[in-house]
Amino acid sequence: MSEDGPTAPWLTVIGLGEDGLSGLSAAARGALDAAEMVVGARRLLQMVPEGAAQRVLWAGLDGTLDAIRAARGSRVVVLASGNPMWFGVGSTLYRSFDPREIVIFPAPSAFSLACSRMGWSMQEATAISAHAFPLEQIGRHLFPGKRLVVLSRDGETPAGLAAFLTERGFGASELTVFEAMGGPRERVFGGLAEGWPHPPADSLNTVAIRVLPGAEARILGLAPGLPDDAYLHDGMLTKREIRAITLSALSPRPGETLWDIGAGNGSISIEWLRLNPTGRAVAVERDPNRAQVLRINANRLGAPTVEIVEDTAPEVLDRLAGDPAAIFIGGGLTSGDTLDACWDRLPRGGRLVVNVVALESAALLFEFQKRRGGTLTQLAIARNAPVGSMTKFEPMAPVIQYAGVKT
């Protein structure tokens, strides 16, 4: 980076709380007073008196970053809300510029302020942003006594959270809403999710939730293999025991991408995201009815970020962006072309897992395994079932599973 210009700090990121300039340290205020360019959202710029510095309204990521780059070497200050490194602009700037050129002065985050006001230890609470992700993501956190802090998207978020919790049987959960924390406009109100009585909140609000189940609540674990009846499905569902083994073979790791080919009602994609919330799942399903049910399941079970592609493989593979870390094929294998196309799209170290039942499909896997390596495993599961007044084990159709790592 030194060949392109200075690496000494010239870009300062200052976190502002609702108390404005009065909450800044002497060093942060000195950097702001010395700035030649001040960049920020309208609300934050209004907290800073106009002076000699050029003022740039944050208006879109690419254009604003270009304006900052053009001023490289000048004294530039970017204003952020609270702690710039907590769901803020700080990480974006670190990815876009040499870290040696950046200095950050954080203010207390909404997460830390909410935990302080609730008397919660931060390490025992879970922070969730409703800015970038649907609020249904809280579905994977519905455990008795769980403490959540939700950074709201807008004033409707508290009511939306209350409605979702009530629908899932957690209407006894306690919600506390903090508006404009840390400033003269701060206001606090709360109540139970069920029968939420309040009008829309101020657009700048944070919600603290103590999760409490009602009698009808269903509490689902995070381990792979949710009960089959947790899903809406038409019978074409990877069964619980097979699903747990399949997720183990896929080996989800933080931030990785899964391609779920022939996703059906979405159980593999959904549980990938429940285990790996920072990751990505692309579910390819050609049947529009199943794709619609997949979306419902994803929203109900805390995986609303699943990306659904209504198409067929292998034709769709060339149109999918990025490289997957893992690919699962479970929608009926009829051609070896799909296996080879998926294998070709995997990077080194990528995992391919395929489940089949039909002997013809198993023959394709056997031939593929001889060429590519990996393992073939027969999974035979039996569940108890009534036989007259007694009970027997009733076997499910055996599943042949291929698992391979591209080396």
C-alpha positions in Angstrom: 0.0 0.0 0.0 2.9 2.3 0.6 3.6 2.6 -3.1 0.2 4.2 -3.6 0.5 6.8 -0.9 0.8 7.2 2.9 0.1 4.5 5.4 0.1 6.9 8.4 -3.4 7.4 9.8 -5.5 9.9 7.9 -9.0 8.3 8.2 -10.7 8.6 11.6 -13.9 6.9 12.4 -15.8 8.4 15.4 -18.7 6.7 17.0 -21.4 9.1 18.2 -24.0 8.3 20.8 -27.2 10.1 21.4 -25.4 12.5 23.7 -23.6 13.9 20.7 -20.3 15.8 21.0 -20.5 15.9 24.8 -19.8 12.1 24.9 -16.6 12.3 22.9 -13.1 11.9 24.4 -10.6 14.8 24.0 -8.8 12.8 21.3 -11.9 12.1 19.3 -13.0 15.8 19.6 -9.6 16.9 18.5 -9.7 14.7 15.4 -13.1 16.0 14.5 -12.1 19.7 15.0 -9.1 19.1 12.7 -11.0 17.3 10.0 -10.9 18.6 6.4 -13.8 16.3 5.4 -16.6 14.9 7.6 -18.7 12.0 6.2 -21.8 10.7 7.8 -25.5 10.0 7.7 -27.8 13.0 7.9 -28.7 12.4 11.5 -25.1 12.3 12.6 -24.0 15.3 10.5 -26.7 17.3 12.2 -25.0 16.6 15.6 -21.8 18.4 14.4 -21.7 22.2 13.9 -20.7 23.3 10.5 -17.2 24.5 10.1 -14.4 24.7 7.5 -14.5 20.9 6.8 -16.2 19.7 3.7 -19.4 17.7 4.6 -20.2 14.6 2.7 -23.6 12.8 3.2 -23.3 9.0 3.3 -25.3 8.1 0.2 -24.7 4.6 -1.0 -21.7 2.4 -0.2 -19.7 2.6 -3.5 -20.1 6.4 -4.1 -19.2 7.3 -0.5 -16.2 5.0 -0.5 -15.0 6.6 -3.8 -15.3 10.1 -2.2 -13.3 9.0 0.8 -10.6 7.5 -1.5 -10.4 10.7 -3.5 -9.5 12.5 -0.3 -6.9 10.0 0.8 -4.1 11.8 2.6 -6.4 14.6 3.9 -7.8 14.5 7.4 -11.0 12.6 6.9 -13.5 11.8 9.7 -16.3 9.3 9.2 -19.1 9.5 11.7 -20.8 6.3 12.9 -23.5 5.4 15.3 -22.3 4.0 18.6 -19.5 1.4 18.2 -18.5 1.4 14.5 -17.2 -2.2 14.8 -20.6 -3.6 16.0 -22.9 -4.0 12.9 -21.3 -0.7 11.9 -19.3 0.9 9.1 -15.9 0.2 10.8 -15.5 -3.3 9.3 -16.4 -2.0 5.9 -13.7 0.6 6.0 -11.1 -1.9 7.3 -11.9 -4.0 4.2 -11.6 -1.1 1.9 -8.5 0.7 3.2 -5.2 -0.2 4.7 -5.8 -0.7 8.5 -2.7 1.3 9.2 -4.4 4.3 7.8 -7.4 4.1 10.1 -8.1 5.2 13.7 -11.4 4.4 15.4 -12.9 6.1 18.5 -15.9 3.9 19.5 -18.8 5.0 21.6 -20.8 2.5 23.6 -22.8 0.2 21.4 -26.5 -0.2 21.6 -25.8 -3.8 22.7 -23.6 -2.7 25.7 -26.0 0.1 26.7 -29.1 -2.3 26.6 -27.2 -4.9 28.6 -26.2 -2.3 31.2 -29.7 -1.1 31.6 -31.1 -4.6 31.9 -28.4 -5.7 34.3 -27.3 -8.5 31.9 -23.7 -9.6 31.5 -22.9 -9.1 27.8 -21.3 -12.5 27.4 -24.6 -14.2 28.4 -26.7 -12.2 25.9 -27.0 -12.7 22.2 -26.8 -9.7 19.8 -29.0 -9.7 16.7 -29.3 -7.1 14.0 -32.6 -6.7 12.2 -31.0 -4.2 9.9 -29.4 -6.6 7.5 -31.4 -9.8 8.2 -35.1 -10.7 8.7 -36.3 -10.7 12.2 -37.3 -14.4 11.8 -33.7 -15.2 12.5 -34.6 -15.1 16.2 -36.3 -18.5 15.6 -33.1 -20.3 16.3 -32.7 -18.6 19.7 -36.0 -19.6 21.3 -34.9 -21.2 24.5 -36.3 -20.6 28.0 -34.5 -17.8 29.7 -32.5 -16.8 26.6 -31.5 -13.1 26.6 -31.6 -11.4 23.2 -30.7 -7.8 22.3 -32.1 -6.9 18.9 -30.9 -3.8 17.0 -34.2 -2.8 15.3 -34.7 -1.9 11.7 -37.3 0.7 12.4 -40.2 1.6 14.7 -42.3 -1.4 13.6 -39.6 -4.0 14.7 -40.8 -4.3 18.4 -44.4 -5.2 17.3 -43.0 -7.6 14.6 -40.9 -9.4 17.2 -43.9 -9.6 19.6 -46.1 -11.1 16.9 -43.5 -13.6 15.8 -42.9 -14.8 19.4 -46.6 -15.1 20.1 -47.1 -17.1 16.9 -44.4 -19.5 18.0 -45.9 -20.1 21.4 -43.5 -17.7 23.3 -46.1 -15.0 24.0 -44.9 -14.9 27.7 -41.6 -13.5 26.6 -40.7 -10.1 28.1 -39.8 -7.2 25.7 -38.1 -4.0 26.8 -37.8 -1.3 24.2 -35.1 1.4 24.5 -35.5 4.5 22.4 -32.6 6.9 21.6 -30.4 5.4 24.4 -27.9 7.7 26.0 -29.4 11.0 25.0 -32.1 13.5 26.2 -34.8 11.7 24.2 -34.2 8.3 25.8 -37.5 6.5 26.7 -38.1 3.0 27.9 -41.2 0.9 27.7 -42.1 -2.8 27.6 -44.5 -5.6 28.1 -45.3 -9.2 27.2 -45.1 -10.3 23.5 -48.7 -11.6 23.6 -51.1 -8.7 23.4 -48.3 -6.2 22.8 -50.0 -2.9 23.6 -47.6 -0.2 22.3 -47.8 1.9 19.1 -44.7 2.0 16.8 -41.5 3.0 18.5 -39.0 5.7 17.6 -37.1 4.6 14.5 -33.9 4.5 16.6 -34.7 1.7 19.1 -33.2 -1.5 20.6 -35.2 -4.3 22.0 -34.1 -6.5 24.9 -36.0 -9.9 25.1 -36.1 -12.4 27.8 -37.5 -15.5 26.1 -40.2 -17.4 28.0 -42.3 -20.2 26.6 -46.0 -20.7 26.9 -47.6 -24.0 27.4 -47.9 -24.6 23.6 -44.4 -23.6 22.8 -42.2 -26.1 21.0 -38.5 -25.9 22.0 -36.1 -27.2 19.3 -32.5 -27.9 19.9 -29.5 -26.7 17.8 -28.1 -30.2 17.2 -28.7 -31.5 13.6 -31.7 -33.7 13.1 -34.8 -31.7 14.1 -38.0 -33.8 14.5 -39.6 -34.5 11.2 -42.8 -32.9 12.2 -41.1 -29.6 12.9 -41.3 -29.2 9.1 -44.2 -28.7 6.7 -43.6 -31.3 4.0 -45.3 -33.6 1.5 -43.5 -36.7 2.6 -40.4 -36.0 0.5 -38.2 -35.1 3.5 -34.8 -36.3 4.5 -35.7 -38.1 7.7 -34.3 -37.0 11.1 -31.7 -39.7 11.6 -30.4 -39.5 8.0 -30.4 -35.7 8.2 -28.2 -35.7 11.3 -25.7 -38.0 9.6 -25.8 -35.9 6.5 -25.1 -32.7 8.3 -22.2 -34.3 10.1 -20.8 -35.4 6.7 -21.3 -31.9 5.3 -19.4 -30.5 8.3 -20.7 -26.9 8.5 -18.0 -24.3 9.3 -18.5 -20.6 10.1 -19.2 -18.4 7.0 -19.2 -21.3 4.5 -21.7 -21.7 1.6 -23.8 -24.8 0.9 -25.5 -25.6 -2.3 -28.5 -27.9 -1.6 -29.4 -29.5 -5.0 -33.0 -30.9 -5.0 -33.7 -29.2 -1.7 -37.3 -30.3 -1.4 -38.8 -28.8 1.7 -35.5 -27.4 2.8 -34.5 -29.4 5.8 -30.7 -29.7 4.9 -30.4 -26.0 4.0 -32.3 -24.9 7.1 -30.3 -27.0 9.5 -27.0 -25.9 7.8 -28.0 -22.3 8.7 -29.2 -23.1 12.2 -25.7 -24.6 12.8 -23.9 -21.9 10.8 -25.7 -18.6 11.1 -22.9 -16.6 9.5 -22.9 -19.0 6.5 -25.0 -19.1 3.3 -27.3 -21.8 1.9 -28.5 -21.8 -1.7 -31.5 -24.2 -2.1 -32.1 -25.4 -5.7 -35.7 -26.8 -6.1 -37.5 -27.1 -9.3 -41.0 -27.6 -7.8 -42.6 -24.2 -7.1 -44.9 -25.7 -4.4 -42.0 -27.2 -2.5 -40.1 -24.0 -2.9 -43.0 -22.1 -1.3 -43.1 -24.6 1.6 -39.3 -24.3 1.9 -39.7 -20.6 2.5 -42.3 -21.1 5.2 -40.1 -23.7 6.9 -37.1 -21.4 6.8 -39.0 -18.5 8.3 -40.5 -20.6 11.1 -37.3 -22.4 12.0 -34.9 -19.4 12.2 -33.2 -19.7 8.8 -34.8 -16.9 6.8 -31.7 -16.1 4.8 -31.8 -19.3 2.8 -31.6 -18.4 -0.9 -34.2 -20.3 -3.0 -33.5 -20.9 -6.7 -36.3 -22.6 -8.7 -34.4 -24.5 -11.3 -32.8 -27.8 -12.1 -29.3 -29.2 -12.0 -26.9 -29.5 -13.6 -28.2 -26.7 -15.8 -28.4 -24.1 -13.0 -24.9 -24.6 -11.6 -23.2 -22.3 -14.1 -25.6 -19.5 -13.0 -24.9 -19.8 -9.3 -22.5 -17.2 -8.0 -19.5 -18.0 -5.9 -17.9 -21.2 -4.9 -19.6 -23.5 -2.4 -17.7 -25.1 0.4 -20.1 -28.0 0.4 -22.7 -29.5 -2.0 -25.5 -31.8 -1.0 -27.5 -33.7 -3.6 -30.7 -35.3 -2.3 -33.4 -34.8 -4.8 -33.1 -37.9 -6.9 -30.0 -38.6 -8.9 -30.6 -39.6 -12.5 -27.4 -38.6 -14.3 -23.7 -38.8 -13.6 -23.4 -35.4 -15.3 -24.8 -33.8 -12.2 -22.1 -35.4 -10.0 -19.3 -34.3 -12.2 -20.7 -30.8 -12.6 -21.0 -30.4 -8.8 -17.5 -31.8 -8.2 -16.0 -29.4 -10.8 -17.6 -26.4 -8.9 -16.1 -27.4 -5.6 -12.8 -25.8 -4.5 -10.0 -27.8 -3.0 -11.2 -29.1 0.3 -14.8 -28.8 -0.7 -17.2 -31.5 0.4 -19.8 -33.4 -1.7 -22.5 -35.5 0.0 -25.1 -37.4 -1.9 -28.0 -39.5 -0.6 -29.9 -41.9 -2.9 -32.3 -44.7 -2.5 -32.8 -46.2 -6.0 -30.4 -48.9 -7.2 -29.8 -47.1 -10.5 -28.7 -44.0 -8.6 -26.5 -46.1 -6.3 -24.8 -47.5 -9.4 -23.9 -43.9 -10.5 -22.4 -43.2 -7.1 -20.4 -46.5 -7.2 -18.9 -45.5 -10.5 -18.2 -41.9 -9.4 -16.6 -43.1 -6.1 -14.2 -45.3 -8.1 -13.1 -42.3 -10.1 -13.1 -39.6 -7.5 -12.5 -41.4 -4.2 -14.6 -40.8 -1.1 -16.7 -43.3 0.8 -20.0 -45.1 0.3 -22.1 -45.9 3.3 -25.5 -47.7 3.6 -27.7 -46.1 6.2 -30.5 -48.4 7.4 -32.9 -47.0 10.0 -35.9 -48.7 11.7 -38.4 -47.0 13.9 -40.9 -48.6 16.3 -44.4 -49.1 14.8 -47.6 -50.8 16.1 -48.4 -54.3 14.9 -51.8 -55.2 16.3 -51.6 -54.7 20.1 -47.8 -55.0 20.1 -44.9 -53.2 18.6 -42.3 -53.9 15.9 -39.4 -52.2 14.2 -40.4 -51.0 10.8 -37.5 -50.3 8.5 -37.3 -47.3 6.4 -35.8 -47.5 2.8 -32.1 -47.9 3.1 -30.1 -44.8 2.0 -26.8 -45.0 0.2 -24.7 -42.0 1.1 -21.6 -40.8 -0.8 -19.2 -38.5 1.0 -16.1 -37.1 -0.6 -13.6 -34.3 -0.1 -12.0 -32.7 -3.2 -8.2 -32.9 -2.8 
